[in-house]
Amino acid sequence: DTRQAEIGDKIHFAVMAIEASAKEMSISPMEMRRRLEKVGLVLVIFYDTRTCSMLHDSKYGLHLMSDDYILNDLLRELGDRQ
């Protein structure tokens, strides 16, 4: 089912983003998740980004890039919004 595949992709990305962010900050993924919950940050912010759109559109090839590459794109995009 396509809908289930999309949900699976979103969950996979959320987990990957938490793990990559934790690695970047030299903390455990559980600690990163705890910090995100503490400040009320909802990961659905990602779904409103250009990076998300590009990740889910195979013509951009972003799905072929490393987790770190995607995370850096996302962090840059979110930084540009501020």
N, C-alpha and C positions, 0 to 999 in steps of 0.2 A: 504494500500500500504506500503510495507516494507521501501521504500526510505523515505516516509513521516514520518514513525515511527522513523527512524534513525535521521532525522533532528530534530524531536521533542525531542528526547533523548538528542541531542547535545545542543539544546536551553535550555532545562531543566537544564542540568549540568552547562552551563554558568551562568544562573541565580543563581543556588545554590552556585556556587563558588564565585560569587560577594557578595551574601548575607552572606555567612560564613566568607569570608575575611573581610567584613565590620564589622561584629560582633566581630571578633578577634581584630580589630583595634579600636573598639568602635566609629565607624562612621556610617553614614547612607549608605544604598546601593547606593543611588543616588550620594553621595559624592565619594564612591569607584569607581563607573562607570566614574565619571568626572575625577578622578585622573588617571584611566587607559587610558582614551582617551587623557589626557593631555601629558602623557609620550609616547603615541603611542603604548602602549602595546596591541597587538591583541590576543584575547582569543584563536585563532586557535593554539597557541603554545601548548595548552593542547592536541590537537589531535595527536601530535607527541610523546606523552609520553607512557611509559609502563603502567602507571595508567589508561589511557584512554583505552588501549587495554584490560587490565584486567577487567575494568568496563563493557565493552561490550562483555565479554566472560563469560557466566554464570558458567563455570566450576570453576572459581576462587571465586565466591560468593561475590565479592566486591560490587555488586549491592544491597546486603542485609545489608551492613554496613551503619552507620550514615554518614550524610554529613560531620561532623567534622572529622571522621576517614578518609574519602576519601580525604578531603582537606589536612589533615596532611600528608598523603601518597604523594600527589601531590607536596606539598611544600618541603618535604624531597627529592623527586626525582629531582625537579628543583634545589634545593640547591646543590645536589651532582654533578650536571652538571658544576657548577662554579669552 
